């Protein structure tokens, strides 16, 4: 497998999307000067260049890109070369309207924006393969080429006719017979029985709620179709350049791709991450995505492909980053394992839909605060690069996450639309983050034996294999904590007998799950020692060893939390402090320790290899006890027993 490290030679990739086609050539030279001054060692070229490269069908205009590749190389800047296939040129939609996706109401997604391609269109795929082939042939041996970047944030859906035909083929492969599909989809309900494949459609606009398994399969199909598009391009570039690693950039915690499956097909896993600077949980939500991406990469590299140096322009109100925050969040990604810290984009645009989105060089130019802070960060990353790349972050605790469960659990017609899967996962991750415990993510069918503690914030859908895996983990000595509404459905979204899988009920000491009692927004349910939010359950215990009971109301005296041996079940969402205390206590019992003892709130500590990163997410200075003598790689100072961190301060300590 090609390695990122071979291309980066121990440096952290630092740079961003570079869209020089938006600028006159004089600016390119100015860009190189500013890039070099800022320690930029990587730019991503070509992400949205299809119309420039192929202005009419089959034409090739490579001269400008030749000059840029050479210019970057001469400046010592590596190129992450993108295939431009996420934004087809206008001629494609005009000449081949079948390449344009349709939404569920049958409306066409026209050119004039981006990502207006149908993943199922043979014509689109043919043009995408051709431009990829020619790019790989032309630049495969260029010395600036560091990494291939396929497409950009794959995220399109398509309910059109060509997608419908592809959906039928996908279903035929999966089910073999229409009878098997009817059984899996439960089409006996509402007279939906299919008599032949030709009757089956993507879940288009319907009068009332759609068949949930049809919707679930459509989400699986969409992820698979996009993956096919990625693999086709990946295989082309690999054929030309087996030594150059390949990636495609994920959106963070995005519902459209089963990123576990995708990540297995990448040499470097990359993600785009844009926490809101005003979000009080921005640092933790960033940590969650970083933990997730690192876990998807397994022992391979991951990188932050895009972040904003300042404001984005796609929220209602778009706040800039206060001084120091860009540096802090960038070093947080490095602490959590990133081998690259890059941005969308290098130079802020003056035209187009994203002209109010920040760049590393803002409209204020070289004198602007944004560029000055970028420059400082570039120098610091250069200083620590060789110490961190190729070193790993290890975690004793895994949170389990699965796209299939997310998809199935977000359907219409469920007990509560207040239950938002990413928010539930976020609440559990936050509990560990605030307890200073490092977490990984894992798929429920992964080998879990390396973890002291496995937690399931919520997996509504669990396959039999996953359930066996959880049982084996606990029987093998592991500690398991499961949140509410877990183990309810099988892989076809069929409710398991008893409303929760019998093996899991037995594991937790539950005799009967009588009813779910979802809570309204803002409503709470009293439990012995804390308030539960969002959800509660009417459970009868059988042989649980320990019970924390609901107090008052309909569920008075019934278990809110049960433990049998090393298996815990939490049937509500404890309010944040209670969840943190509960999980920190269980983690401690399982032998998982915080990175440092006695850390105050808002200070994060992470170990990467031998290095200890300490990050102050607060605006007030803090003094942190770090027993022993260390060398701070950022300042060069020797640190003995404690370190002082100013507002948004960071120390990277080597023993
Ligand atoms: C994504 C895209 C970029 C850009 C940024 C803006 O990450 O990949 O092209 O649109 O969002 O935040």
Boltz pocket constraint, residues with backbone or C-beta under 6 A from the ligand:
constraints:
  - pocket:
      binder: B
      contacts: [[A, 152], [A, 153], [A, 272], [A, 274], [A, 306], [A, 312], [A, 313], [A, 344], [A, 354], [A, 357]]
      max_distance: 6.0
